Amino acid sequence: AEYKSDRYIWRGIRPQATFLLTDYGSGYIGFGLGWEFYLSRHILLIPNFSPVIYWRGKGRDLGCPVEFRSCIELAYETDNRLRLGLQVFHVSNANISDRNPGFNALTFTIGFPLY
């Protein structure tokens, strides 16, 4: 799940929160920033970054409870602000731990305004 604030803090940059939970009880929660670039009236490119707090559960040992999520999203936004997109993201601890396997993901996104 991902929440993007409806308020921009500066030139297309808005706060966001991310949450992930796996079948193995692993997960993370994080807060960061996304920068929205309109490539056309309906197409957006959104790089974003979030430090996250990770817990292992019965899943993969990522080496550290502090991880970093970097992401790029390409989305189509309709006139009523519904968004359909693809995200590619990477989570790792940037070598602040001796163990840093990280992981990558490709996700399909559906975003809708909460108003």
Backbone as a ProteinNet text record, in pm:
[ID]
protein_1_A
[PRIMARY]
AEYKSDRYIWRGIRPQATFLLTDYGSGYIGFGLGWEFYLSRHILLIPNFSPVIYWRGKGRDLGCPVEFRSCIELAYETDNRLRLGLQVFHVSNANISDRNPGFNALTFTIGFPLY
[TERTIARY]
85.3	0	89.2	39.2	115	16.1	49.3	-32.2	50.2	-5.3	60.3	-26	34.6	-39	-101.4	-213.5	-275.3	-211.4	-119.3	-51.9	93.3	130.3	269.5	344	468	545.7	637	665.8	747.7	756.9	715.1	733	717.1	603.1	576	623.5	681.6	728.2	620.1	583.8	483.2	527	487.8	517.9	439.2	493.8	426.7	461.4	375.9	399.9	385.6	470.8	463.5	456.5	385.9	369.5	367.4	443.2	447.5	439.3	359.2	349	346.4	432.3	440.7	366.1	351.6	291.9	373.6	501.1	590.1	593.8	513.5	512.3	621.7	698.9	799.1	728.9	792.7	733.1	815	763.9	825.8	721.6	757.2	678.6	777.9	745.3	837.6	768.1	840.8	791.8	898.2	856.5	953.7	890	953.6	908.9	903.4	805.8	796	794.6	854.4	862.4	790.2	678.7	594.3	628.6	657.1	683.7	573.8	499	400	471.3	477.1	537.8	439.8	311.2	203.7	85.5	-28.3	-145.1	-182.8	-162.7	-206.3	-94.5	25.9	136	231.9	259.9	350.1	468	581.5	699.3	725.9	734.9	744.2	858.5	976.6	1080.2	1047.2	1073.3	1051.2	1148.9	1164.8	1261.3	1203.4	1220.1	1170.5	1264.9	1312.3	1373.7	1260.8	1288	1185	1239	1146.8	1178.3	1128.7	1220.6	1193.1	1189.4	1096.4	1097.1	1097.6	1169.3	1196.5	1080.7	1010.2	910.7	979.6	922.2	984.9	1044.2	1059.2	1109.8	1259.9	1305	1446.8	1509.9	1630.4	1707.9	1772.6	1725.7	1783.8	1902.9	1934.9	2058.5	2045.8	1937.7	1929.4	1783.1	1741.1	1603.3	1583.5	1691	1681.7	1715.9	1621.5	1639.7	1598.3	1626.4	1591.6	1520.7	1410	1330.6	1343	1400.1	1406.7	1318.9	1245.3	1140.4	1127.1	1084.5	1044.3	908.3	817	681.5	644.7	579.3	522.8	372.5	294.4	150.7	69.9	-50.8	-150	-255.3	-283	-381.8	-502.8	-621.9	-744.9	-788.1	-890.2	-940.4	-994.5	-1043.1	-1092.9	-986	-857	-738.8	-714	-784.7	-752.4	-620.3	-531.8	-401.9	-381.1	-331.1	-290.2	-143	-63.1	78.8	158.6	286.9	385.6	495	535.3	646.1	755.9	878.2	994.5	1063.9	1085.6	1154.1	1258.9	1352.4	1462.6	1467.4	1482.6	1496.4	1629.8	1711	1837.5	1879.7	1984.9	2030	2153.1	2187.3	2298.5	2430.6	2447.4	2570.1	2597.9	2493	2515.2	2522.2	2500.8	2511.2	2606.4	2662.3	2749.4	2670.6	2542.8	2456.2	2364.5	2360.9	2279.4	2230.9	2143.4	2097.6	1999.9	1920.2	1822.2	1721.8	1627.6	1535.5	1476.9	1431	1370.5	1227.8	1141.7	1003.2	949.4	858.4	782.7	636.1	566.4	427.6	338.6	215.4	110.4	37.4	9.9	-52.9	-186.4	-275.9	-401.8	-412	-418.5	-428.1	-557	-620.6	-744.1	-744.4	-804.8	-809.9	-904.8	-873.1	-954.3	-1048.1	-1101.8	-1197.1	-1333.7
-117.6	0	123.1	224.8	349.9	465.6	563.1	682.3	801.4	879.8	1002.1	1119.2	1212.6	1328.9	1404.7	1469.8	1551.2	1689.8	1719.3	1849.6	1836.7	1925.6	1933.6	2024.1	1987.5	2073.6	2167.7	2130.5	2218.1	2158.6	2230.4	2197.1	2048.7	1993.4	1855.1	1751.9	1795.1	1702.2	1690.2	1565.4	1543	1430.6	1441.3	1334.6	1207.5	1095.1	967.5	871.8	773.4	665.4	533.7	436.4	305.1	197.7	90.7	-21.4	-149.3	-248.9	-377.5	-488	-590.4	-707.6	-831	-930	-1051.2	-1167.3	-1275.2	-1398.2	-1456.9	-1422.9	-1476.2	-1389.2	-1286.3	-1198.2	-1093.2	-1085.1	-980.3	-854.6	-741.3	-619.7	-497.2	-384.3	-256.3	-146.7	-39.2	83.2	197.2	292.4	402.3	529.5	637.5	769.7	837.3	899.2	962.7	1066.6	1088.3	1190.6	1134.5	1180.1	1148.5	1277.8	1274.8	1394	1363.6	1431.6	1403.7	1492.5	1428.5	1497.9	1460.9	1558.1	1532	1533.4	1418.1	1408.8	1454.9	1442.8	1492.7	1520.8	1551.9	1583.3	1468	1344.6	1228.7	1134.7	1150.7	1058	1121.9	1048	1096.9	1002.4	1059.6	985.6	1029.3	932	966.2	890.1	949.9	888	916.3	820	845.3	766.3	811.2	753.1	756.1	644.6	636.3	553.3	607.5	521.3	437.4	311.3	223.2	147.1	107.8	18.1	-120	-216.7	-351.8	-450.8	-545.2	-657.5	-786.7	-884.5	-1006.7	-1105.7	-1123	-1229.6	-1362.2	-1445.4	-1571.2	-1560.3	-1437.6	-1414.6	-1394.8	-1334.4	-1313.3	-1216	-1248.1	-1159.7	-1052.6	-928.8	-819.7	-754.8	-800.3	-757.6	-644.4	-568.5	-449.2	-404.4	-353.1	-303.3	-171	-103.5	20.4	-12.3	11.1	-14.5	111.4	113.4	227.8	176.7	240.2	201.2	310.9	276.3	370.3	314	403	358	454.9	399.8	480.9	429.3	520.7	484.4	558.3	487.8	547.4	525.7	635.2	624.3	703.6	655.7	726.2	780.2	910.3	974.1	1017.1	971.3	1008	1148.7	1200.5	1334	1342.6	1230.9	1233.7	1192.7	1193.6	1171.1	1025.5	931.1	789.5	763.5	687.2	657.6	507.6	469.7	332.1	337.2	250.8	261.3	135.7	146.6	42.4	104.2	30.6	72.9	-33	13.1	-72.7	-15.9	-101.5	-49.3	-146.6	-90.8	-165	-129.5	-230.4	-209.3	-270.1	-190.9	-241	-149.1	-189.2	-107.2	-22.8	-11.9	74.2	39.3	-89	-139.3	-81.4	-41.2	-0.1	-123.3	-240.5	-368.6	-458.7	-559.4	-655.6	-736.5	-756.4	-832.1	-733.5	-743	-650.4	-717.4	-819.2	-884.5	-798.9	-715.8	-632.6	-713.8	-646.4	-711.6	-608.7	-657.5	-575.4	-623	-531.8	-570.5	-486.2	-546.5	-478.7	-491	-378.8	-381.2	-300	-344.5	-270.7	-189.9	-63	22.9	77.9	93.7	164.1	266.5	392.3	498.9	576.5	610.7	688.2	794.4	911.3	1018.7	982.4	1029.4	1001	1117.4	1181.9	1290.3	1253.3
0	0	0	-63.4	-69.8	-59.3	22.2	34.7	-11.5	-103.3	-148.9	-104.6	-34.4	14.3	-102.6	-77.2	-182	-190.1	-102.9	-100.3	-147.1	-237.6	-281.1	-184.6	-152.8	-63.7	-142.1	-269.4	-353.2	-492.8	-593.9	-735.7	-771.7	-743.8	-780.3	-680.2	-568.9	-465.4	-358.8	-328	-224.4	-130.5	-3.6	92.5	59.2	101.5	80.1	193.6	211	306.9	231.3	264.1	200.7	308.1	275.5	366.7	284.8	328.2	259.2	364	336.1	422.4	333.3	363.7	281.7	347.4	272.1	324.5	439.6	447.2	549.7	675.4	680.9	797.1	795.5	688.3	672.1	623.1	643.4	590.1	621.8	578.7	611.4	610.8	678	674.4	659.7	574.2	551.6	509	520.9	482.2	399.2	289.2	201.6	112.7	-3.3	-97.3	-238.6	-314.3	-456.1	-536	-655.4	-739.9	-870	-893.2	-1008.7	-1127.6	-1240.6	-1365.9	-1464.6	-1512	-1616.6	-1750.9	-1816.5	-1948.6	-2055.8	-2027.8	-2113	-2019.9	-2076.7	-1993.3	-1900.6	-1943.7	-1866.9	-1821.2	-1870.3	-1839.2	-1739	-1630.5	-1526.3	-1508.8	-1475	-1432.2	-1288.6	-1197	-1055.5	-988.9	-977.4	-894.9	-747.9	-660.2	-518.5	-433.5	-310.8	-218.1	-77.4	-4.8	132.8	218.7	331.1	431.7	493.3	522.7	577.7	699.1	784.6	895.5	854.1	853.8	804.5	920.3	914.1	1006.6	925.2	976	899.9	898.1	1007.8	1013.4	985	897.9	857.4	716.6	668.3	533.3	527.9	420.3	392.3	492.1	533.2	620.7	532.8	545.1	466.6	536.7	658.1	722.6	821.6	817.9	901.1	910.9	1025.3	1032.8	957.7	924.4	846.8	701.1	612.7	469.8	393.4	265.6	181.9	57.1	23.5	-93.8	-198.8	-313.5	-425.5	-537	-602.3	-693.2	-810.9	-923.9	-1038.9	-1083.4	-1108.1	-1148.5	-1276.7	-1366.8	-1486.8	-1476.5	-1483	-1459.1	-1561.3	-1583.5	-1664.9	-1568.7	-1577.8	-1490.9	-1573.3	-1534.3	-1604	-1561.5	-1627.3	-1593.4	-1450.6	-1395.7	-1257.7	-1155.4	-1196.2	-1112.2	-1074.6	-1134.4	-1117.4	-1189.3	-1126.6	-1186.8	-1202.4	-1319.2	-1347.3	-1383.8	-1322.7	-1350.9	-1323.5	-1349.3	-1319.7	-1234.1	-1132.1	-1046.8	-1052.1	-1052.9	-1031.9	-909.8	-808.5	-690.8	-639	-563.6	-503.6	-355.8	-272.3	-127.9	-84.6	-17.2	38.2	152.5	223.7	336.9	304.8	178.5	134.4	203.8	235.3	298.5	437	509.6	648.8	739.9	682.9	753.6	676	743.2	674	571.7	596	505.5	433.3	298.7	220	90.6	100.9	-21.3	-101.5	-33.9	-102.4	-181.9	-243.3	-336	-430.9	-545.3	-648.7	-671.5	-717.8	-746.8	-861.9	-935.8	-1040.1	-999.2	-987.1	-941.4	-1034.5	-1046.5	-1115.8	-1010.3	-1037.9	-937.8	-986.5	-893	-914.8	-803.2	-839.5	-740.1	-760.5	-649.8	-659.1	-551.4	-581.4	-483.1	-368.6	-249.3	-131.6	-97.8	-195.8	-169.4	-214
[MASK]
+++++++++++++++++++++++++++++++++++++++++++++++++++++++++++++++++++++++++++++++++++++++++++++++++++++++++++++++++++

